[in-house]
Amino acid sequence: MATLVEDAFGGVPQRPARRVVVTGLGLVTPLGVGVAGTWDRLLSGDSGVRTLKVEDLPQGQRAAFPQLPCQVAATVDDEQLAEAAAAANLGSLRRTARCVAFAETAAAEALEDAGWAPSNAAHKDATGVVIGSGMSCTADLAAAGVAIAAGQVRKLSPFLVPRVLANSAAGAVSIRYGLRGPLHSAATACATGAHAIGDAFRLVRSGDADVVVAGGTEACIDAVSLGAFCRMNALATGCSDDPGGAARPFDAGRRGFVLGEGAGVMVLEELWHALARGARIYAELRGYGLSGDAHHITQPPEDGAGAALAVRRALADGALRPADIAYVNAHATGTPLGDAAEARALASVFSGGAVDPSDPPAAVVDGPVLAHAPELLATLTEVLPTALRVGLTGGKRDCDEAAEGAALGASSTDPLLVSSTKGATGHLLGAAGAVEAVFAVLALAEGVAPPTRNLVAPTPDLLPGLGVGAAKNGSTSVRNVLIEFSVAGLKLPMLDALDLDYPLQPAETRLEDSLGVPNTDALIQAAPEPLSRRSTPSGGGAATIPVNLGSGSGGKGGEAAQGGATKMSEAERAAYRQVGVHMQRPMQQAGGGMFGGRRRLLARGGGIDSVGSINSGGSMWGLVAQGRKPEAQPQRPVQPAQGGSPDAASGSKAEVRFLIGVTSSCCTPKSKKLRAAVRGTWLAYIREHHPAVDVKFIIAQPDSPNRRAAIAAAAELLGAEAAEHGDLVVVRGADAYRNLPNKTVRLLRYMLSSARGYTHVLKTDDDCYVRFETLLRTLRPQPLPTIGLDGLPLSGAAAAAAASARTENVDSVRLEKVYTGCLENQHGFYPLRDPKSKWFISYEEMPDAAVPWERKYLAGWGYVLSRDVAKYIAATVLRYERFPSLAPSWWRGLHWEDVMVGLLAGDYIGEQPTGDIAFVPAWKTCHNGTAVKHLDVDAPRVLRGLYEQQVNEVWQHRSVQCSAGNYISDDYWSWKSWRDSLPNVEVI
């Protein structure tokens, strides 16, 4: 049959699938004029309903006011409307029909919010308008009828017809902005606003327009509408003394709706059109369904069959299941029959309202389905904002079950959440569906279900299997924002990401496969020699690339990568080893070298100035590492890699791409305070001067005997933070200190999974300060130092190696075999053998013979790895996890990631890790070459002080004060004594 049709009529051209997103919102409501004010009052449980006065009616209708059984309504504030119109340069709206004025004001806000102001012909032709009105301007028609009855036809206004047409608002918006795309209007009573948005959705999806301004408007608070609805017994009466309690959706005391007025408008846009211009995306519109009751002129069928059919069609259109829906903004107006029928319709569709936590939630509003598309989030993570969020909670259930640790959305038994916002806004008739669609989008964007005002006593059998909206006087608090999880680009609702039992996702499986881990048991039969005992891997030294700060060209990067650096000689290694020993003396030995001199100076009456330098001399670090210069600010930020494989080490287009991963505790107020301090200091500086540098806070999943309570508490603590900043990454594994492997290795997996092609990663903690310019310089080949930290010259082979060291590549950054940071111990794993140390590991757990104890490791609060080292470590750890028999003996007894990273990195690089004085421990003064400073305690206060000294450029030229305790800076033992005296501090 298909062949016969094609032969007769020709093939049907296939149109590409187009996705529709929401990029702008505008509101005029009884709660306020503008989205922000309306939303705030809605969440606060305020009411826009008031008692009418006779002056509120048009002049010719006031004689009927005493006869109206209902004298309450939800009206728009005229002063706010005039102010908003003036701010949007709409001019005077005095001669404009009220419903048109509402629509123009809301459309102006939505277009400004979307950042869409088409100025050329092509853009105007591709932008349409779909705005409907259910009742039009009844006051104008009433006035015209009075004139006709009086035989005064000449008193009819020449503007009467355009004022009362249902499409007058759509036409006015089109004319004002010159929008020549599809122009359309719906007029389907209370469904008008939802139908207008749904029709606009189809126009964009079908390719008839790239952008559509869509919504609904209504202004019919007059004696005609009030009297007519009262004659239908539809309005709540006898409420003049308590207007705020008149509208009672789903409540047992409901007795009719309250008439309201206003407008809701949103900007719908084709996805790639929005992405190309960098628009903010609130949500994606997934499906649209509509139906008719075919039952009665005013009453719905008791079973709500028509409404249920519309919802099912919307779900089918969006390829969604009922289990994918977490929240419904109900049409419920407060009428006895209507609310009951709608509740039964929802119950019949959602079969008890179970929410599947493995699916991205969505929201239903009077027909259209707003949703988060998992494939959208997975494939467009570089361009989509992290503000696509969803709210899963609401109602008295939060209050009643909080003590039990219940978190809605945390399990598949949680009910679907339903709320009606008409208790606050009244029934806006033709504008209702549009205004409530904006509320549903905001619920997704801010992760909160709005309340159902006046819901005090829901009918027990009214909502079988459904949870009813938020409590009477407020909104919900538990958040469930989408958050990045485990690998770059994988976003999940937070309640899922925080769950230790959440199943492995395809993106994670693809990452593991890309690491080249064997998936057979063949290797078990021939297990290799433990990696820490293997010989040095073959190959040359570290490749380098030129530092390109924005030109887009890598210069001679290919040549440098091929042969710019040679393998370090034994003499050079000896020099670095000796430097490492010198670096540790201030920590291991008290009262020696320069510290004794400083004490003597103090005893003679001298002092230490405010930035930690001796008054009579320069920086105490002035003798260290000849060849280092005061920090120079680069003129352009580091740019992303341009083409090629991220694992490639050469190529003239290669550039540095940095990821800074800040490990942080998941769920404590202290860690939240630290993250806030970091964002307000060095992270703010980096984002201003180096926007291409990515910074993510790495947190692990909470663990507790009461798993649900732990997840709920974590979501409550992190929700608003994740929604606002979008820089939190949850990684797999319990948030425990002694847990191998944990956040560091999973940070490396995150780095390797990103499409951004990171060349380096800095692992640091939330109590550290980072200076990126100096950090970048630590990766440049430096001439070997000739003087140690104690001021004594290096001797023998080390001095000879330093004298002959080549310095041609000082402007290049090492791209391979980078493992550098602070070398914090002198005798291998000294802290691990100290029974007083929190890192202690007994000989029984790990014999000396199991590991090369002479190998030093870099302090876990800050070190840099190049991509090749990160990939080797991540792949090796994954291999050991899958095939424990392949792991060396030390693997089973080791608890500490930083030691593990040191062992594996040393295996790969084939040499001792390299310490760098730019990584400064907690007890040392911050010299002008500091790249990463560990603060350890009092971090928020010290972070702010360091930030002020950085932005004021003091730190570029001299040492600065970076300690908070009463001890001599750079004296480890004085610092340790002070630190251990603090409350709630683990002794190191």
Salt bridges, closest charged atoms under 4 A:
ASP46 OD2 - ARG41 NE 3.35
ASP56 OD1 - ARG50 NH2 3.02
ASP78 OD1 - ARG98 NH2 2.92
GLU104 OE1 - ARG176 NE 2.27
ASP113 OD1 - ARG280 NH2 2.27
ASP125 OD1 - ARG180 NE 2.72
ASP140 OD2 - ARG163 NE 2.84
ASP199 OD2 - HIS184 NE2 3.19
ASP210 OD1 - ARG18 NH2 2.96
ASP251 OD2 - ARG248 NE 3.31
GLU261 OE2 - ARG98 NH2 3.00
GLU269 OE2 - HIS273 ND1 2.64
GLU269 OE2 - ARG277 NE 2.65
GLU284 OE2 - ARG19 NE 2.87
ASP317 OD1 - ARG205 NH1 3.20
ASP324 OD1 - ARG321 NH2 3.45
ASP339 OD2 - ARG254 NE 3.71
ASP356 OD2 - ARG321 NH2 3.76
ASP359 OD2 - ARG321 NH2 2.00
ASP366 OD2 - HIS331 ND1 3.64
GLU375 OE2 - ARG19 NH2 3.57
GLU382 OE1 - ARG756 NH1 2.74
GLU401 OE1 - ARG397 NH2 3.43
ASP414 OD1 - ARG397 NH2 3.43
GLU436 OE2 - LYS422 NZ 2.81
GLU484 OE1 - LYS696 NZ 3.60
ASP501 OD2 - ARG707 NH1 3.20
GLU508 OE2 - ARG732 NE 2.59
GLU512 OE1 - ARG882 NH2 2.59
GLU570 OE2 - ARG573 NH1 2.58
ASP609 OD2 - ARG958 NH2 2.99
GLU631 OE1 - ARG771 NH2 1.69
ASP647 OD1 - ARG867 NE 2.44
ASP647 OD2 - LYS871 NZ 3.32
ASP694 OD2 - ARG756 NE 2.43
ASP703 OD1 - ARG707 NH2 3.75
GLU721 OE2 - ARG675 NE 2.69
GLU721 OE2 - ARG679 NH2 2.85
GLU724 OE1 - HIS725 NE2 3.75
ASP727 OD1 - ARG679 NH2 2.87
ASP727 OD2 - ARG687 NH2 3.43
ASP735 OD1 - LYS743 NZ 3.25
ASP765 OD1 - LYS763 NZ 3.33
ASP767 OD2 - HIS934 NE2 3.37
GLU773 OE2 - HIS690 NE2 2.98
ASP790 OD2 - HIS582 ND1 3.29
ASP790 OD2 - ARG585 NH1 2.81
GLU845 OE2 - HIS895 NE2 3.22
ASP848 OD1 - ARG833 NH2 2.79
GLU881 OE1 - ARG749 NH2 2.82
ASP898 OD1 - LYS763 NZ 3.89
ASP907 OD1 - ARG855 NH1 3.64
GLU911 OE1 - ARG573 NE 3.88
ASP916 OD1 - ARG628 NH2 2.91
ASP936 OD1 - HIS934 NE2 3.79
ASP936 OD2 - ARG979 NE 2.21
ASP938 OD2 - ARG941 NH2 2.97
GLU948 OE2 - ARG944 NH1 3.35
ASP971 OD2 - ARG599 NH2 1.99
ASP980 OD2 - LYS976 NZ 2.91
